[in-house]
Amino acid sequence: MVKPLDLSHFVIKGEVLSLFRKALRVAYAAPPDTRRELRVEIRQQFQVSRNQAGAYTRSLFSSN
């Protein structure tokens, strides 16, 4: 069963999704020959960081 998100996790999730979308927009604006590589790298980095939690992660996303 999936545990519901509390308010702070909900807000952080929204900020992370916003950051992910911004990164993909930047990749789309890159030269065509590097676009795919950038998208793959962005996805990989978000997957690596996906399950990180704690004060450090919250402070990263709340500082923007």
Residue pairs with C-beta under 8 A, 6 or more apart in sequence:
5 13
8 58
12 57
12 58
12 61
12 62
15 61
15 62
15 64
16 46
16 61
19 61
19 64
20 42
20 46
23 42
24 39
24 42
26 38
27 35
27 38
27 39
27 42
28 35
30 38
49 57
